[in-house]
Amino acid sequence: MQTCGLFFTVIILLSGALPTFSQKPPDGVVVTGDVTNIVLCSNDDDVWNYRLVIKLHAKNVGARPVIISSANALTDYYKVANTVDSLKTMQYVHIGWVTHGSPGDPKTVPDRPVKPFDVVVPNNSIDIDVDLRVIAANELKPGPAYLQVVAENWPDYSKDYIAKIRQAWSSHGSLWEHSLHSESIAFVVPSKLKKVRCP
């Protein structure tokens, strides 16, 4: 779940302790996506730092409405490869975040979904923006590439408050409380990748 005052701290390549991410869509929501921009932030002999702008699409493939957060998402895990087969066998890279604390729960419980939540009826989808930093030991080669992310875009609500809004909004749909586990996202690394100063 997303918290206010987040900032990037560390990236760790996970080993055998990596959590298992099921590809079965939880509660009837499938997450696909598009890479809308890719730039090179910096590089030296051992480290290549890229910025990828991603638009995820959370689609309701179930039989009843679901309530999904449409807030911008922070990536917890990602992996990038040149082929789908390589992507399947790769370990995820974990991005660590440190927070300045939570603003706390809202003082009231609305009787219907409010921002950042949207009611998504069956066969419809919502878009969720993700700004991803990829740090690689090798340069991303020009041409086709594939990406998967696990991201979070929930406000930092307590379990008690989540239970309250789930109950209050139940007539509008099922509250979808899961992380955003994307399917494989195909994109193309340009032959002349723009190099910029990334914030």
C-alpha positions in Angstrom: 0.0 0.0 0.0 1.3 3.4 -0.9 2.3 5.9 1.8 3.0 9.6 1.7 6.5 10.9 1.6 8.1 7.9 -0.1 11.5 8.0 -1.5 13.7 5.4 -3.2 16.5 3.9 -1.1 17.9 0.6 -2.3 17.7 -2.1 -4.9 18.4 -5.7 -4.1 18.7 -8.6 -6.5 16.6 -11.3 -4.8 17.8 -14.9 -4.6 16.0 -18.1 -3.6 14.0 -16.2 -0.9 11.9 -14.5 -3.6 8.2 -14.7 -3.0 6.1 -16.7 -5.5 4.0 -14.5 -7.7 1.0 -16.4 -9.1 0.0 -15.6 -12.6 -3.6 -16.4 -11.9 -5.5 -13.2 -11.8 -6.6 -12.5 -8.2 -10.4 -11.8 -7.9 -10.9 -11.6 -11.6 -8.6 -8.6 -12.4 -5.9 -9.0 -15.1 -3.1 -6.3 -15.2 -1.4 -5.6 -18.6 0.5 -2.6 -19.6 2.5 -0.5 -22.1 5.9 1.2 -21.8 5.2 4.8 -23.0 8.7 6.1 -22.7 12.2 4.9 -21.9 15.3 7.1 -21.3 18.8 6.5 -20.1 19.5 8.4 -16.8 23.2 7.5 -16.3 25.8 4.9 -17.0 29.3 3.8 -16.2 31.2 0.6 -16.7 29.1 -1.5 -14.4 25.8 0.2 -13.9 23.1 1.4 -16.4 20.3 3.5 -14.9 17.1 3.7 -16.9 13.7 5.4 -16.4 10.6 3.7 -17.8 7.2 5.3 -17.8 4.5 2.6 -17.8 0.8 2.7 -18.1 -0.8 -0.4 -16.5 -4.3 -1.5 -17.5 -6.3 -3.2 -14.7 -9.2 -5.1 -16.4 -12.1 -6.6 -14.7 -12.5 -10.1 -16.2 -14.9 -11.3 -13.5 -18.7 -11.3 -13.4 -19.4 -8.4 -11.0 -18.1 -4.9 -10.5 -14.8 -4.4 -8.6 -13.5 -1.3 -6.9 -9.8 -0.6 -7.8 -7.4 2.2 -6.8 -6.4 4.2 -9.9 -3.6 6.2 -8.0 -0.1 6.2 -9.4 1.8 3.1 -8.4 5.2 2.5 -6.9 7.1 -0.6 -8.1 8.1 -3.2 -5.5 9.5 -5.8 -7.9 10.5 -5.9 -11.6 12.3 -7.9 -14.1 13.4 -7.1 -17.7 14.6 -9.5 -20.4 15.1 -9.8 -24.2 12.8 -12.7 -24.6 9.6 -14.0 -22.9 11.4 -17.3 -22.1 14.2 -15.5 -20.4 11.7 -13.3 -18.5 10.0 -16.4 -17.1 13.2 -17.9 -15.6 14.6 -14.6 -14.2 14.5 -13.6 -10.6 12.7 -10.3 -9.7 14.7 -7.3 -8.5 13.3 -5.7 -5.3 13.1 -2.0 -4.8 13.1 -0.8 -1.2 11.3 2.3 0.0 11.5 4.3 3.2 8.6 6.4 4.4 8.2 9.5 6.5 5.1 8.1 8.1 1.4 7.8 7.3 -1.1 10.6 7.3 -3.5 8.3 9.0 -7.0 7.1 8.1 -9.6 9.6 6.8 -11.9 10.8 9.5 -15.1 9.7 7.8 -16.2 6.6 5.8 -17.8 7.7 2.5 -20.9 5.7 1.5 -19.6 5.2 -2.0 -16.1 4.9 -3.6 -14.1 8.2 -3.7 -10.8 9.1 -5.3 -8.5 7.3 -5.9 -11.0 4.4 -6.2 -13.0 3.6 -9.3 -15.8 1.1 -9.8 -14.8 -1.1 -12.8 -17.7 -3.1 -14.3 -17.0 -6.4 -16.0 -14.9 -6.2 -19.2 -13.9 -2.6 -18.5 -10.5 -1.4 -17.3 -8.7 1.5 -15.6 -5.2 2.9 -16.3 -2.6 3.3 -13.6 0.7 5.2 -14.1 4.0 3.8 -13.0 7.4 5.5 -13.0 10.0 2.8 -12.9 13.8 3.0 -12.4 15.7 0.1 -13.8 19.3 -0.4 -12.6 21.1 -3.0 -14.8 24.6 -4.5 -14.8 24.4 -4.5 -18.6 23.1 -2.1 -21.2 19.6 -2.8 -22.5 20.2 -3.8 -26.2 18.2 -2.1 -28.9 15.2 -4.1 -30.1 12.4 -6.1 -28.5 12.3 -6.4 -24.7 9.9 -7.7 -22.0 9.0 -6.4 -18.6 7.0 -7.5 -15.5 6.3 -5.4 -12.5 4.7 -5.9 -9.1 3.5 -2.5 -7.9 1.4 -0.9 -5.1 -1.0 2.0 -5.4 -3.1 1.9 -2.3 -3.4 4.7 0.3 -1.8 3.7 3.6 -5.1 2.8 5.4 -5.3 0.7 8.5 -6.9 -2.8 8.4 -9.8 -1.4 10.4 -10.5 1.4 7.9 -10.2 -1.0 5.0 -12.8 -3.3 6.6 -15.1 -0.2 7.0 -14.9 0.9 3.4 -15.3 -2.7 2.2 -18.5 -2.9 4.1 -19.7 0.6 3.2 -19.0 0.1 -0.5 -20.2 -3.5 -0.9 -23.3 -2.5 -2.9 -21.1 -0.9 -5.5 -18.7 -3.8 -6.0 -16.0 -5.9 -4.4 -13.0 -4.0 -3.0 -9.9 -5.1 -4.9 -7.0 -5.0 -2.3 -4.2 -6.8 -4.2 -0.8 -5.7 -5.5 -0.7 -5.0 -9.2 1.0 -8.1 -10.7 1.5 -7.3 -14.4 1.5 -9.8 -17.2 4.5 -9.7 -19.5 4.7 -6.2 -21.1 6.4 -6.1 -24.6 8.3 -2.9 -25.5 11.1 -1.8 -27.9 14.4 -0.3 -26.7 15.2 2.4 -29.3 18.5 2.2 -31.2 19.4 5.8 -30.1 18.2 6.0 -26.5 17.8 9.5 -25.3 20.1 10.3 -22.3 18.6 12.8 -19.7 19.1 13.9 -16.2 16.5 12.0 -14.2 15.1 13.6 -11.0 
